[in-house]
Amino acid sequence: MPPRRFSRHTFTEGTRLLVLGDDRTFLTGREPFRFAELSDNRTHLLRAGDTLQSLAGRYLRGFIRPSGLWWIIADFQPQPIHDPTVLPPVGSLIFIPSRRTVEERILNESRRRESTP
C-alpha cells in the first residue's frame, strides 16, 4: 500500500541509516525538502511548551490533520530537526514554510515521482 498523500513517508525510496554527530542513529529512507530562503517564509520564536506538533497545528491550519505535518517544519530548518522530541532551546527561531511552499514544493506530486526509483 502506498503512503498517504500527506505522510512523511511519501518520499521514501528505501531504508538507510542516518548517523548524527552525537552518535544517534535513525533508520530513514525519506528525502527531506530542506530549508530554502523564500520571501514568504515565516519565523516563530520558540517558547516554553512549544512542540513541532503544536507549531504545525497553528501554522499549517487548513491541511488535513495539520499537527501530523510536524515533519515539514522539522525538515525545513537550516539544521533539520531529526528527533522531534528534542527542540532547539527556548528563544531560538524556527522557520515555517508558507502554505504555498508546502503545496507547490514540499507535497508536490511531481517531487514524489522524482524521488522514487
Backbone bond lengths (Angstrom), bond angles and torsions (degrees), N, CA, C in turn:
res aa  C-N    CA-C-N  psi(-1)  N-CA   C-N-CA  omega(-1)  CA-C   N-CA-C  phi
1 M - - - 1.436 - - 1.531 107.80 -
2 P 1.335 117.55 128.61 1.465 119.60 178.90 1.528 110.56 -71.52
3 P 1.337 116.96 155.16 1.461 119.13 178.55 1.527 111.27 -65.61
4 R 1.320 116.07 154.76 1.466 120.69 176.97 1.516 110.43 -65.86
5 R 1.322 116.64 161.28 1.457 122.37 -174.44 1.528 113.16 -56.54
6 F 1.314 118.86 -42.07 1.462 120.83 -175.71 1.526 112.75 -96.25
7 S 1.313 118.40 10.60 1.457 121.26 -179.58 1.520 110.52 -74.29
8 R 1.341 115.84 145.50 1.473 118.81 176.10 1.515 111.09 -69.55
9 H 1.334 117.65 -13.10 1.454 121.18 179.53 1.528 112.60 -88.79
10 T 1.331 116.73 3.22 1.463 120.82 178.44 1.524 111.24 -56.68
11 F 1.326 116.66 -32.46 1.462 120.89 -175.60 1.520 112.48 -103.54
12 T 1.322 117.27 25.05 1.457 121.92 179.56 1.517 109.53 -82.43
13 E 1.318 115.71 129.60 1.462 119.20 179.78 1.515 112.54 -119.01
14 G 1.285 118.24 -0.25 1.462 123.33 -178.57 1.506 107.61 153.85
15 T 1.283 117.42 160.15 1.460 119.69 -175.83 1.523 110.46 -92.98
16 R 1.321 115.52 135.51 1.471 121.40 175.62 1.519 107.96 -143.60
17 L 1.311 116.17 162.90 1.459 121.01 179.59 1.518 110.09 -88.08
18 L 1.307 115.94 138.98 1.447 123.20 173.41 1.521 105.76 -115.17
19 V 1.324 116.78 115.81 1.460 121.34 -178.78 1.519 107.40 -109.22
20 L 1.329 115.79 123.69 1.454 120.82 179.47 1.513 110.13 -92.32
21 G 1.322 116.74 164.36 1.454 121.98 -177.76 1.513 113.84 -60.73
22 D 1.312 118.00 -23.00 1.471 120.03 -179.42 1.523 111.33 -96.12
23 D 1.326 116.50 24.88 1.469 124.17 174.98 1.526 114.99 68.29
24 R 1.341 117.90 16.03 1.460 119.50 172.95 1.524 108.00 -85.69
25 T 1.309 116.54 140.14 1.454 121.73 -178.03 1.524 109.33 -123.45
26 F 1.319 116.49 135.04 1.455 122.60 178.35 1.521 108.86 -128.33
27 L 1.320 116.51 147.51 1.454 120.79 169.71 1.514 107.62 -86.22
28 T 1.300 117.08 129.69 1.456 120.25 179.18 1.517 109.09 -149.56
29 G 1.285 115.69 150.38 1.445 121.05 173.03 1.505 108.81 -137.91
30 R 1.311 114.59 9.19 1.445 121.27 -173.40 1.516 110.04 -94.23
31 E 1.305 116.34 133.18 1.461 120.88 176.14 1.529 107.86 -91.78
32 P 1.333 118.87 108.68 1.465 120.35 -177.67 1.523 111.87 -69.98
33 F 1.321 116.30 156.91 1.463 121.46 -179.60 1.524 111.22 -68.35
34 R 1.270 118.82 -42.12 1.471 126.10 -177.82 1.527 111.17 82.17
35 F 1.310 114.72 157.73 1.459 122.96 -179.53 1.517 110.51 -69.75
36 A 1.315 116.06 144.66 1.464 122.39 174.58 1.525 107.90 -141.98
37 E 1.340 116.72 134.36 1.470 121.12 175.40 1.516 107.35 -73.75
38 L 1.315 116.67 105.89 1.457 121.53 179.64 1.522 108.54 -125.05
39 S 1.319 116.51 148.02 1.470 120.40 -174.64 1.524 112.81 -64.93
40 D 1.332 118.20 -23.56 1.465 119.58 -177.37 1.532 113.13 -103.35
41 N 1.335 117.95 14.96 1.468 120.50 172.49 1.527 109.03 -62.27
42 R 1.314 115.84 149.24 1.451 121.22 173.03 1.527 107.92 -116.28
43 T 1.304 116.09 162.25 1.462 120.08 176.28 1.525 108.52 -125.64
44 H 1.315 114.42 154.82 1.465 121.30 177.53 1.521 107.30 -135.95
45 L 1.311 116.81 129.74 1.456 122.48 176.38 1.523 107.20 -86.19
46 L 1.337 116.29 115.77 1.469 120.26 -176.25 1.520 111.42 -61.61
47 R 1.331 114.46 134.04 1.463 122.19 176.82 1.516 108.28 -118.88
48 A 1.299 116.08 162.06 1.461 120.71 176.54 1.526 109.04 -58.06
49 G 1.313 116.50 134.15 1.458 121.50 179.11 1.518 114.42 93.85
50 D 1.339 118.52 -12.44 1.466 120.48 177.76 1.524 109.82 -66.97
51 T 1.322 116.16 142.31 1.461 122.75 172.22 1.520 107.27 -131.34
52 L 1.311 116.55 162.94 1.461 118.95 176.25 1.524 110.45 -61.20
53 Q 1.333 116.98 -36.78 1.457 120.53 179.76 1.528 111.22 -65.55
54 S 1.331 117.34 -41.73 1.467 119.23 -179.58 1.528 110.72 -69.28
55 L 1.336 117.45 -36.95 1.471 120.13 177.32 1.515 111.00 -65.96
56 A 1.320 116.92 -42.74 1.470 120.09 178.32 1.521 110.38 -63.99
57 G 1.326 117.44 -41.87 1.452 120.57 177.90 1.515 112.50 -60.39
58 R 1.322 116.90 -35.59 1.462 121.32 -179.24 1.525 112.10 -78.87
59 Y 1.332 117.40 -47.60 1.462 120.26 -171.47 1.532 114.12 -91.64
60 L 1.313 118.28 -19.89 1.467 120.67 -178.80 1.529 110.91 -108.77
61 R 1.317 115.48 24.89 1.461 121.69 177.28 1.529 108.80 -56.55
62 G 1.297 116.91 140.96 1.461 121.40 -179.08 1.521 111.92 108.93
63 F 1.333 116.89 -20.58 1.459 120.95 173.69 1.525 108.18 -87.93
64 I 1.317 116.22 160.78 1.457 120.40 174.18 1.527 107.81 -67.36
65 R 1.331 116.88 130.18 1.476 122.81 -179.56 1.532 111.84 46.09
66 P 1.325 117.53 63.89 1.469 119.64 -174.44 1.519 114.64 -58.47
67 S 1.328 118.86 -34.71 1.470 118.68 -179.03 1.523 111.61 -67.18
68 G 1.333 117.79 -20.20 1.459 121.98 175.51 1.518 112.87 -74.26
69 L 1.325 116.60 -8.35 1.475 120.97 178.99 1.530 111.42 -95.17
70 W 1.325 117.20 22.52 1.468 121.91 179.36 1.518 111.72 -54.95
71 W 1.329 117.13 -31.63 1.460 121.48 -176.75 1.529 111.94 -63.84
72 I 1.341 117.90 -26.12 1.467 120.72 177.71 1.522 109.49 -64.75
73 I 1.327 116.64 -45.41 1.464 120.18 178.94 1.530 110.43 -67.10
74 A 1.320 117.17 -40.28 1.474 120.76 178.91 1.524 111.11 -60.16
75 D 1.326 117.79 -44.01 1.464 121.72 -178.93 1.523 112.73 -73.02
76 F 1.330 117.20 -25.81 1.464 121.42 -171.24 1.528 113.28 -82.45
77 Q 1.310 119.06 3.81 1.462 121.76 -179.43 1.528 110.48 -83.56
78 P 1.347 117.95 149.36 1.470 119.58 174.49 1.532 111.39 -54.39
79 Q 1.331 117.09 -37.98 1.464 123.22 171.00 1.524 105.14 -111.57
80 P 1.347 119.11 95.09 1.471 120.29 -174.28 1.530 111.99 -52.64
81 I 1.316 115.07 146.95 1.459 121.85 178.47 1.522 106.88 -90.89
82 H 1.323 117.20 110.26 1.464 121.21 -176.51 1.521 112.47 -87.10
83 D 1.310 116.00 -26.88 1.460 120.47 -179.76 1.524 107.80 -116.34
84 P 1.339 118.25 106.97 1.471 120.32 -175.17 1.525 113.92 -65.46
85 T 1.312 118.02 -10.51 1.460 119.68 178.43 1.524 112.26 -88.59
86 V 1.343 117.16 -8.48 1.463 121.21 -179.18 1.526 108.35 -120.73
87 L 1.319 115.88 103.73 1.462 121.32 179.08 1.520 109.98 -96.09
88 P 1.324 117.14 160.68 1.468 119.66 172.41 1.533 109.49 -59.44
89 P 1.322 118.20 166.92 1.471 120.59 -177.90 1.531 112.63 -63.82
90 V 1.323 115.55 154.86 1.462 121.65 174.46 1.521 108.00 -54.59
91 G 1.335 115.99 137.07 1.466 121.15 -177.73 1.517 112.92 97.40
92 S 1.328 117.79 -8.67 1.468 121.29 177.26 1.526 109.70 -77.66
93 L 1.324 115.93 153.10 1.462 120.50 176.15 1.521 109.97 -89.09
94 I 1.316 115.64 133.57 1.463 122.56 174.07 1.521 106.39 -111.93
95 F 1.319 116.96 132.69 1.456 121.33 178.28 1.520 109.45 -91.07
96 I 1.334 115.66 135.38 1.457 122.36 -178.04 1.529 107.91 -119.28
97 P 1.340 117.91 122.95 1.468 118.83 177.32 1.527 110.00 -72.14
98 S 1.318 116.02 150.29 1.465 120.49 178.15 1.529 110.43 -72.07
99 R 1.303 116.05 164.37 1.468 121.19 176.53 1.534 110.28 -57.61
100 R 1.343 116.22 -40.75 1.464 120.45 178.79 1.525 110.90 -59.95
101 T 1.327 116.97 -44.96 1.464 121.02 179.71 1.524 110.44 -62.95
102 V 1.329 116.85 -43.40 1.461 120.41 179.66 1.523 110.55 -61.21
103 E 1.334 117.18 -46.51 1.464 120.51 -177.50 1.525 112.40 -71.18
104 E 1.340 117.13 -47.96 1.460 121.23 -171.27 1.526 114.48 -84.62
105 R 1.334 117.52 -28.02 1.464 119.22 -174.52 1.522 114.31 -115.06
106 I 1.337 117.01 -40.67 1.465 118.89 -172.79 1.517 111.86 -87.01
107 L 1.330 118.15 -48.81 1.464 121.17 -178.35 1.522 112.54 -96.36
108 N 1.298 117.15 15.95 1.455 122.69 -177.47 1.526 111.21 -64.71
109 E 1.307 116.23 130.98 1.466 121.43 -178.44 1.530 111.86 -62.17
110 S 1.321 118.53 -36.27 1.468 119.67 179.88 1.533 110.78 -67.45
111 R 1.334 118.31 -32.61 1.460 121.01 175.80 1.533 110.19 -63.89
112 R 1.331 116.06 -40.95 1.461 119.67 179.10 1.526 110.28 -62.25
113 R 1.322 116.81 -43.69 1.472 119.68 179.60 1.525 111.26 -64.19
114 E 1.332 117.91 -37.01 1.460 121.44 179.51 1.517 112.06 -67.55
115 S 1.329 117.39 -28.84 1.460 119.84 -174.96 1.519 113.25 -88.69
116 T 1.311 118.35 -8.47 1.473 119.78 178.68 1.518 109.57 -96.37
117 P 1.336 117.50 143.15 1.458 120.57 -176.78 1.523 112.80 -69.87
